[in-house]
Amino acid sequence: MTVKLKVFIGYDSREAVASYVMAHSIKKQTSADVDIRYLNHRELRIAGQFARPWMTHGNDGQIIDLID
């Protein structure tokens, strides 16, 4: 029986390389079949699947979670 791992990785277009490196590392370190899904903050908000309060800070567009 083949095990398929579902892995969800946070994705930010300003730091896209970090997400891709994480996915590559996971795939390289396991022999299991891996299903990588990227979680894009803005897309999740638009789809109504993420409702935590947040604010954008400064000119760089840094997103700050108001609960954490």
N, C-alpha and C positions, 0 to 999 in steps of 0.2 A: 504494500500500500504506500503510495507516494503522499508525503505530507506537503501541503501548500501553505506557506506562511503569508499572511496578510500583514504588511508593514505600512504604517502611516507616518509620513515625514512632513513636518512643517515646512512650508515653502514661502519665501519672500523673494520677489524678483530682484531686489537690491543685493541679495546674498544667494543667488541661484546656485553658484558653484558649490557652496557648502551642502546644499541638498543633494546635488548630483554626486558629490564625493561620498556622502553618507550612503546613498543607494548603491554605489559601486562597491564600497567596503562591505556592506551587508551581503551582496551577491557573491563577492569573492570569498567571504569567510564561511559560507554555508553550502552544503550540498543539496539542501532542500530547494524545491521550486518556490520562488519568492514573487509575490504580487505586491509591487511598490505602488503606493498611492500618495500623491502630494496633496497636502492640505493648504490651500491658498486662503489666507485670512479674508481678503476682499471678496473673493468668489463665494466663500461660505456666508458672509454677511448678506450679500446680494440675494443668495438663495434662501435666506431666512433660517439658516442652520447654526448661526453663531450670534448670540445676542448679549454677550457680556459688555458692560459699559467700558468705553475707551475714549481716548483723546489723542490728537496728533500734536506733537511737541516740536517746536522750533522749525527752522527752514529746511531741515533734512527730512522731514516727514516721519520722524520716529513715532511709532505707535506705542502708547502707554496704556496698559491694562489698569483700570481704576480699582479693581478688586485685589489683585496680587500686589 
